[in-house]
Amino acid sequence: MFYQKLALLSTSNYSLPKPKQMKKNMGIADRVIRILIAVVIAVLYFTKTEPVTGTLGMVLLVIGAVFLLTSVISFCPLYTLIGVKTCKKE
């Protein structure tokens, strides 16, 4: 019974909906600033500079990683939520 249903599904024209594509919402200046901030945070953390150690250091390191990731993909989910777009119109 299970295999009959599986065979029926595989031969039908059923397809999954296409996922929405992320549109770029970050400009060049925004990306460069975020990358620089991420690098500064990483350098301060890994050189064990006094204020950037312990829990605060870990939190800042995560924020730096998020900045770096959003810069690489040119998309910031927070910008989408608040309706900000810093890139040039396409």
Secondary structure as GFF3:
##gff-version 3
##sequence-region A 1 90
A	DSSP	alpha_helix	2	11	.	.	.	ID=ss1
A	DSSP	alpha_helix	28	46	.	.	.	ID=ss2
A	DSSP	alpha_helix	54	73	.	.	.	ID=ss3
A	DSSP	alpha_helix	77	82	.	.	.	ID=ss4
###
